[in-house]
């Protein structure tokens, strides 16, 4: 059982205890920041690198929407003209 347990450090002054406390706090903050990054990475969508309006698929999609709107307006015009 003594092989499995970690040996506790022997402190001889309050200064050593304060230094160890500061080291542990620094490690805890680093781990917390890393966990926070990983947690938000699970649920947030990755940010798109390109702008949608400038991509080819964006232009085609917008153009198809415009044509569809024009056809719809033309059908309404013909139907209401009578």
C-alpha positions as CSV (number, residue, x, y, z in Angstrom):
1,X,0.0,0.0,0.0
2,X,2.9,2.4,0.6
3,X,4.0,2.0,-3.0
4,X,0.6,3.0,-4.4
5,X,0.2,6.1,-2.2
6,X,2.0,9.2,-3.1
7,X,4.5,10.6,-0.7
8,X,3.5,14.0,0.8
9,X,6.0,16.7,0.4
10,X,7.7,17.9,3.6
11,X,7.4,21.7,4.1
12,X,9.7,23.4,6.4
13,X,8.3,27.0,6.2
14,X,5.2,28.9,5.4
15,X,6.9,30.3,2.4
16,X,7.2,26.9,0.8
17,X,3.5,26.3,1.5
18,X,2.5,29.6,-0.1
19,X,4.7,28.8,-3.2
20,X,3.1,25.3,-3.5
21,X,-0.4,26.9,-3.1
22,X,0.4,29.4,-5.9
23,X,1.7,26.6,-8.2
24,X,-1.5,24.5,-7.6
25,X,-3.7,27.5,-8.2
26,X,-1.9,28.2,-11.5
27,X,-2.4,24.5,-12.5
28,X,-6.0,24.6,-11.6
29,X,-6.7,27.7,-13.6
30,X,-4.9,26.3,-16.6
31,X,-6.9,23.1,-16.4
32,X,-10.1,25.0,-15.9
33,X,-9.4,27.1,-19.0
34,X,-8.6,24.0,-21.1
35,X,-11.8,22.3,-19.9
36,X,-13.8,25.4,-20.7
37,X,-12.4,25.5,-24.2
38,X,-13.2,21.8,-24.7
39,X,-16.7,22.1,-23.3
40,X,-17.6,25.1,-25.5
41,X,-16.1,23.2,-28.5
42,X,-18.7,20.4,-28.0
43,X,-21.8,22.6,-28.4
44,X,-20.8,25.6,-30.5
45,X,-20.7,25.4,-34.3
46,X,-17.3,26.2,-35.8
47,X,-17.1,29.6,-37.2
48,X,-17.3,29.7,-41.0
49,X,-14.1,31.0,-42.5
50,X,-15.5,32.4,-45.8
51,X,-18.4,34.8,-46.3
52,X,-21.5,33.1,-47.6
53,X,-22.4,35.8,-50.0
54,X,-19.1,35.4,-51.9
55,X,-19.1,31.7,-52.3
56,X,-20.3,30.1,-55.5
57,X,-23.1,28.1,-53.8
58,X,-24.2,31.4,-52.1
59,X,-24.5,33.2,-55.4
60,X,-26.4,30.2,-57.0
61,X,-28.7,30.0,-54.0
62,X,-29.4,33.8,-54.1
63,X,-29.9,33.7,-57.9
64,X,-32.4,30.8,-57.6
65,X,-34.3,32.7,-54.9
66,X,-34.5,35.8,-57.1
67,X,-35.7,33.8,-60.1
68,X,-38.3,32.0,-58.0
69,X,-39.6,35.3,-56.7
70,X,-39.9,36.8,-60.1
71,X,-41.8,33.7,-61.4
72,X,-44.1,34.0,-58.4
73,X,-44.7,37.7,-59.0
74,X,-45.4,37.0,-62.7
75,X,-48.0,34.3,-61.8
76,X,-49.7,36.6,-59.4
77,X,-49.7,39.4,-62.0
78,X,-51.3,37.2,-64.6
79,X,-53.9,35.8,-62.1
80,X,-54.9,39.2,-60.8
81,X,-54.9,40.9,-64.2
82,X,-58.1,39.2,-65.2
